[in-house]
């Protein structure tokens, strides 16, 4: 039996996204030892809790009674880590969909089992401009990997390739979500801690920055690696790229169920995806195919991300009078 992997999902009032994530994970992840945990932050969206309750494969359902936006994201991640029995934890926000069907998780686990210096595996589809920024593809991949800040190249038995960010990124994912990380590494670092209020850009209330600073002070020298094969992608249903973010009692951006009734994006078989791989990884623009809607691209064909907008940007109230809901009023512009 391979090492157990816990799939831990943080949820808050985005039922359409949550369902697409879980259904795509069930379709895509072919692995023999999984544990499922869903941590929901006091959602009131109709159907969400009933859906989670109906999933007999979910081992732990963690429900909070009241919203506390500045703290709830970090607390949900901490609860998942505490409750998990997996050696490795795949932490996910609900605004993602898996896009590759097959045994790719075996390769991810093999890599972590082989080298305990690896802190986090990143596996989501990155924008082309993001890949260029970190790996300097325009200067030639070999030069950029070894001299431009990125480090080692890893390969597993099935031929899967992973590239280290080297000095360009800390060895752990400070955000927690969108990472495959050994539970013992989260234990070594200690719990996530929010240090302020949510912003449009940061749902963790400063928890990501605090975790990265703690990692630096503790002196760990782990490697963060990027999978050449992206297996999941951001669900983007707004032409500004806002992802229907939940901030306080507001939802920013357009929000709708999958037009095909199940998934937002095409799901590829591993062999199909391998034909699309490039160095160091296939980009979002190369592999994400929306089903029945359009994605926001700029004039150069690059995916838009994190537009700059303020607290008076278009939003909808989740519910204007829910007891215990903290309304966030100091929303700052998103960056990145």
C-alpha positions in Angstrom: 0.0 0.0 0.0 1.5 3.4 -0.9 1.7 6.2 1.7 -1.6 7.8 2.5 -2.4 11.1 0.9 -5.0 13.4 2.5 -7.0 15.6 0.2 -8.0 18.6 2.3 -10.4 21.2 0.8 -11.1 24.6 2.2 -14.6 25.8 1.3 -16.7 28.9 1.7 -19.9 29.7 -0.2 -18.8 28.5 -3.7 -20.8 25.3 -4.0 -20.5 25.2 -7.8 -16.8 25.3 -7.6 -16.6 22.9 -4.7 -18.6 20.3 -6.5 -16.6 20.6 -9.7 -13.4 20.2 -7.7 -14.5 17.1 -5.9 -16.1 15.5 -8.9 -13.0 16.2 -11.0 -10.7 14.8 -8.3 -12.8 11.6 -8.2 -12.5 11.4 -12.0 -8.8 12.3 -12.2 -6.9 11.0 -9.2 -6.0 7.3 -9.6 -4.3 6.5 -6.3 -4.8 3.6 -3.9 -4.6 5.3 -0.5 -6.6 8.5 -0.2 -8.2 10.3 2.8 -10.7 13.1 2.2 -11.4 16.1 4.5 -13.6 19.1 3.7 -13.4 22.1 6.0 -16.3 24.5 5.3 -16.4 28.1 6.7 -20.0 28.5 7.7 -21.4 28.4 4.1 -25.1 29.2 3.7 -25.3 28.6 0.0 -28.2 26.2 -0.7 -27.2 22.6 -1.4 -23.6 22.9 -0.3 -23.7 21.2 3.1 -26.2 18.6 1.9 -23.8 17.7 -0.9 -20.8 17.4 1.4 -22.9 15.3 3.8 -23.8 12.9 0.9 -20.2 12.1 0.2 -19.5 8.8 1.9 -15.8 8.8 1.0 -15.2 12.0 3.0 -13.7 11.0 6.4 -13.9 14.3 8.2 -16.4 17.1 7.6 -15.4 20.2 9.5 -18.1 22.8 9.8 -17.9 26.1 11.5 -21.1 27.8 12.8 -20.1 31.4 12.2 -18.0 33.3 9.7 -14.8 34.9 10.9 -13.2 36.0 7.6 -9.9 37.3 9.0 -9.2 34.0 10.8 -11.3 31.3 9.1 -9.0 30.4 6.2 -5.9 29.7 8.3 -8.0 27.9 10.9 -9.5 25.6 8.3 -6.0 24.7 7.0 -4.8 24.0 10.6 -7.9 21.8 11.3 -7.2 19.8 8.1 -3.6 19.2 9.1 -4.6 18.3 12.7 -7.3 15.8 11.6 -5.4 14.2 8.7 -3.8 10.8 9.0 -2.0 11.0 5.7 1.8 11.2 5.4 1.3 13.8 2.7 -1.4 16.5 2.4 -2.8 17.8 -0.8 -4.3 21.2 0.4 -6.8 22.7 -2.0 -9.1 25.7 -2.2 -12.5 25.0 -3.7 -11.9 27.3 -6.7 -9.9 24.7 -8.7 -10.6 21.9 -11.0 -8.4 18.9 -11.8 -7.7 18.5 -15.6 -5.6 15.3 -15.9 -6.9 11.8 -15.5 -4.4 9.1 -14.5 -1.8 7.9 -12.0 0.2 11.2 -11.8 -0.1 11.3 -8.0 2.1 8.2 -7.8 4.9 10.1 -9.3 4.4 13.0 -7.0 4.5 10.8 -3.9 7.5 8.9 -5.3 9.4 12.2 -5.6 8.6 13.1 -2.0 9.5 9.7 -0.7 12.9 9.8 -2.6 14.1 13.3 -1.4 13.1 14.7 2.0 14.7 18.0 1.0 11.6 18.8 -1.1 9.2 21.0 0.8 6.3 21.5 -1.6 5.2 20.2 -5.0 3.3 22.8 -7.0 1.0 21.2 -9.6 -1.4 23.9 -10.9 -1.3 25.4 -14.3 0.7 28.6 -14.3 0.3 31.5 -16.6 2.8 31.8 -19.4 4.1 35.1 -18.0 4.5 33.6 -14.6 6.6 30.7 -16.0 8.7 33.2 -17.9 9.3 35.3 -14.8 10.5 32.5 -12.7 12.4 30.4 -15.2 13.6 33.0 -17.8 12.6 30.8 -20.7 13.6 33.5 -23.2 17.2 33.2 -22.1 17.4 29.4 -22.8 16.1 26.8 -20.4 19.4 25.2 -19.5 21.1 28.5 -18.6 18.1 29.7 -16.6 17.7 26.5 -14.6 21.3 26.4 -13.5 22.3 30.0 -13.4 19.2 32.1 -13.4 18.0 31.1 -9.9 16.2 27.8 -10.5 17.8 24.7 -9.2 17.6 20.9 -9.7 15.7 18.9 -12.2 14.0 15.7 -10.9 12.6 12.7 -12.8 10.6 9.8 -11.5 10.4 6.2 -12.7 7.4 7.0 -15.1 9.3 9.8 -16.7 7.6 12.7 -14.9 9.7 15.8 -14.6 9.8 18.4 -11.8 11.9 21.6 -11.8 13.1 23.3 -8.6 12.5 27.0 -8.1 15.9 27.2 -6.4 16.5 30.5 -4.8 13.6 32.2 -6.6 10.9 30.8 -4.2 11.0 29.5 -0.6 10.9 25.8 -0.2 7.4 25.7 1.3 4.1 27.1 0.0 3.4 29.8 2.5 -0.3 29.9 1.4 -0.7 26.2 2.2 -3.3 25.7 -0.4 -2.4 24.4 -3.9 0.4 22.3 -2.5 1.4 18.7 -1.9 3.5 18.7 1.3 4.6 16.2 3.9 2.5 16.5 7.1 5.7 16.4 9.2 6.9 19.6 7.5 3.8 21.4 8.4 4.2 20.1 12.0 7.8 21.3 12.0 6.7 24.8 11.0 3.7 25.1 13.3 0.2 26.3 12.6 -0.8 29.0 10.2 -1.5 32.4 11.9 -3.5 35.3 10.5 -2.0 38.6 11.3 -4.6 41.0 10.0 -7.8 41.3 7.9 -8.5 39.7 4.6 -7.8 41.6 1.4 -9.0 40.9 -2.1 -5.5 39.5 -2.8 -5.1 37.5 0.4 -7.8 35.4 1.9 -5.4 34.3 4.7 -5.3 37.6 6.5 -1.5 37.8 6.3 -1.1 34.1 7.1 1.0 33.4 4.0 3.5 36.2 4.7 3.8 35.1 8.3 4.4 31.5 7.4 7.1 32.4 4.9 8.8 34.6 7.4 8.7 31.8 10.0 10.2 29.4 7.4 13.0 31.9 6.8 13.8 32.4 10.5 13.7 28.7 11.3 16.5 28.2 8.7 15.0 25.3 6.7 16.5 24.7 3.3 13.9 22.8 1.4 13.2 22.9 -2.3 9.9 24.0 -3.9 9.4 22.2 -7.2 7.0 22.6 -10.1 5.5 19.6 -11.9 6.0 19.8 -15.7 2.5 18.3 -16.1 0.0 20.7 -14.5 -2.9 18.6 -13.1 -5.3 21.3 -11.8 -6.3 24.8 -12.9 -8.0 27.9 -11.4 -11.7 28.1 -12.0 -12.1 31.5 -13.6 -15.7 32.5 -14.4 -15.2 36.3 -14.6 -13.7 38.2 -17.6 -11.7 40.2 -15.1 -10.2 37.0 -13.6 -11.6 37.6 -10.1 -12.6 33.9 -9.5 -15.8 34.9 -7.6 -13.7 35.6 -4.5 -15.4 35.5 -1.1 -14.4 38.4 1.1 -16.4 39.0 4.2 -20.1 38.8 3.1 -19.3 39.7 -0.5 -18.7 37.7 -3.7 -16.6 39.6 -6.2 -17.0 38.7 -9.9 -19.3 36.4 -11.9 -20.3 33.1 -10.5 -22.1 30.3 -12.3 -22.3 26.5 -12.4 -20.4 24.6 -15.1 -22.2 25.1 -18.4 -21.9 21.4 -19.2 -23.4 20.5 -15.8 -20.3 18.9 -14.3 -16.9 20.4 -15.2 -15.6 23.8 -16.2 -12.7 22.5 -18.2 -11.8 19.7 -20.5 -10.1 16.7 -18.7 -7.2 15.2 -20.5 -5.7 11.7 -20.2 -2.1 11.6 -19.2 -0.9 10.6 -22.6 -2.8 13.5 -24.2 -1.3 15.9 -21.7 2.2 14.6 -22.2 2.0 15.7 -25.9 1.5 19.3 -24.7 4.3 19.5 -22.2 7.1 22.0 -22.5 10.0 23.2 -20.5 9.7 23.8 -17.5 5.9 23.2 -17.6 2.9 23.5 -19.8 1.3 26.8 -19.3 -2.3 27.5 -18.4 -2.9 29.0 -21.8 -1.6 25.7 -23.4 -3.7 23.2 -21.6 -6.9 24.7 -20.1 -9.9 24.4 -22.4 -13.1 25.9 -21.0 -16.4 24.1 -21.7 -19.1 26.5 -22.9 -17.6 29.8 -21.8 -14.6 32.1 -22.4 -11.6 32.9 -20.3 -10.1 36.4 -20.0 -7.1 36.9 -22.1 -5.2 40.1 -23.0 -4.2 41.2 -26.5 -1.1 39.1 -26.3 -3.0 35.9 -25.5 -2.0 35.9 -21.8 -4.5 34.9 -19.1 -5.5 37.9 -16.9 -5.0 37.5 -13.2 -5.8 39.5 -10.1 -7.1 42.7 -11.7 -6.7 45.9 -9.6 -10.0 46.9 -8.1 -11.2 48.4 -4.9 -13.9 47.8 -2.3 -16.5 49.4 -4.5 -15.9 47.0 -7.4 -18.9 44.9 -8.6 -19.9 42.3 -6.1 -23.0 40.5 -4.8 -24.0 40.1 -1.2 -24.0 36.5 -0.1 -26.6 37.4 2.4 -27.1 40.9 3.9 -28.1 39.9 7.4 -26.4 36.7 8.5 -25.6 36.7 12.2 -21.9 36.5 13.0 -20.7 37.6 9.5 -17.9 40.1 9.6 -18.1 42.6 6.8 -14.7 43.4 5.4 -14.5 47.2 4.6 -10.7 47.7 4.2 -10.3 45.7 1.0 -7.0 46.5 -0.7 -6.3 46.2 -4.5 -5.3 42.7 -5.6 -1.7 42.4 -6.9 0.2 39.8 -8.9 
